[in-house]
Amino acid sequence: GTDLKKGDVFETPMSAGFDSMNKVVTTSFGNSANPNMGILVLDYNQRKIFAEFTQDIDPNKIYSGTINVGTFVNRDYYKNYVNETTIKIPKVDGS
């Protein structure tokens, strides 16, 4: 948390395997001591997850918490997913 300030944003790619009817889902995050530490945005249009801090983070503290966000698995993404692998195991004679 060193040098994390109000307004800083982490951007993380989102797997194409997830989808939602709501294309931009926003929820706040924090813990019992600091319930409004930031905002989490799942942007299905850009395929990115944004975590924006709404307050400065004290680098001398350890923060922990849980975020529960519902999302859906995109059925079409896995319908065409090839999960077959061919492995050639050599016999003792080398064939």
C-alpha positions as CSV (number, residue, x, y, z in Angstrom):
1,G,0.0,0.0,0.0
2,T,3.0,2.3,-0.2
3,D,2.1,5.6,-1.9
4,L,-1.5,4.6,-2.7
5,K,-3.5,7.8,-2.8
6,K,-7.2,8.8,-3.2
7,G,-7.9,8.5,-6.9
8,D,-5.4,5.8,-7.8
9,V,-6.8,3.1,-10.0
10,F,-5.6,-0.5,-10.6
11,E,-6.6,-2.0,-13.9
12,T,-6.8,-5.7,-14.4
13,P,-7.8,-7.7,-17.5
14,M,-11.1,-9.7,-17.3
15,S,-11.4,-13.1,-18.8
16,A,-13.7,-13.4,-21.8
17,G,-15.2,-16.4,-20.0
18,F,-17.3,-14.1,-17.8
19,D,-20.3,-12.1,-18.9
20,S,-23.2,-10.1,-17.4
21,M,-26.5,-8.6,-18.4
22,N,-25.3,-5.4,-16.8
23,K,-22.2,-4.5,-18.7
24,V,-20.8,-2.2,-16.0
25,V,-21.1,-3.5,-12.4
26,T,-20.0,-1.2,-9.6
27,T,-19.6,-2.0,-5.9
28,S,-17.7,-0.4,-3.0
29,F,-15.0,-2.2,-1.0
30,G,-13.5,-1.8,2.4
31,N,-13.5,-3.5,5.8
32,S,-15.3,-2.9,9.1
33,A,-12.8,-0.1,10.1
34,N,-12.8,1.5,6.6
35,P,-16.0,0.5,4.8
36,N,-15.5,3.0,1.9
37,M,-11.9,2.4,0.8
38,G,-12.7,2.3,-2.8
39,I,-14.9,1.3,-5.7
40,L,-14.6,-1.9,-7.8
41,V,-15.9,-1.7,-11.4
42,L,-16.3,-4.8,-13.6
43,D,-16.5,-3.4,-17.1
44,Y,-17.6,-6.2,-19.5
45,N,-17.5,-3.9,-22.5
46,Q,-13.8,-3.2,-22.0
47,R,-13.1,-6.6,-20.5
48,K,-11.4,-4.9,-17.5
49,I,-11.7,-4.7,-13.7
50,F,-11.0,-1.3,-12.1
51,A,-10.2,-0.8,-8.4
52,E,-10.3,2.9,-7.6
53,F,-9.2,4.1,-4.1
54,T,-11.5,6.7,-2.6
55,Q,-9.1,7.5,0.3
56,D,-5.3,7.5,1.0
57,I,-4.0,4.1,2.1
58,D,-1.7,4.1,5.2
59,P,1.4,2.0,4.3
60,N,1.9,1.2,8.0
61,K,-1.4,-0.7,8.3
62,I,-2.4,-4.1,7.1
63,Y,-5.8,-4.1,5.4
64,S,-7.9,-7.2,4.7
65,G,-11.4,-7.8,3.6
66,T,-13.7,-9.7,1.3
67,I,-15.5,-8.6,-1.9
68,N,-18.4,-10.7,-3.2
69,V,-19.4,-9.8,-6.7
70,G,-21.8,-12.0,-8.7
71,T,-20.9,-12.7,-12.4
72,F,-21.9,-15.3,-15.0
73,V,-19.9,-17.7,-17.1
74,N,-20.4,-17.0,-20.8
75,R,-21.8,-20.3,-22.1
76,D,-20.8,-19.5,-25.7
77,Y,-17.2,-18.9,-24.7
78,Y,-16.8,-22.5,-23.4
79,K,-19.1,-24.1,-26.0
80,N,-16.4,-23.7,-28.7
81,Y,-13.4,-24.1,-26.3
82,V,-11.2,-26.9,-27.4
83,N,-10.0,-28.8,-24.4
84,E,-8.5,-31.8,-26.1
85,T,-4.8,-32.6,-25.9
86,T,-2.9,-35.3,-27.8
87,I,0.0,-36.7,-26.0
88,K,2.3,-39.1,-27.8
89,I,3.9,-41.6,-25.3
90,P,6.9,-43.4,-26.8
91,K,6.9,-47.2,-26.6
92,V,9.9,-49.1,-25.3
93,D,11.1,-49.7,-28.9
94,G,11.0,-45.9,-29.6
95,S,7.8,-46.0,-31.8
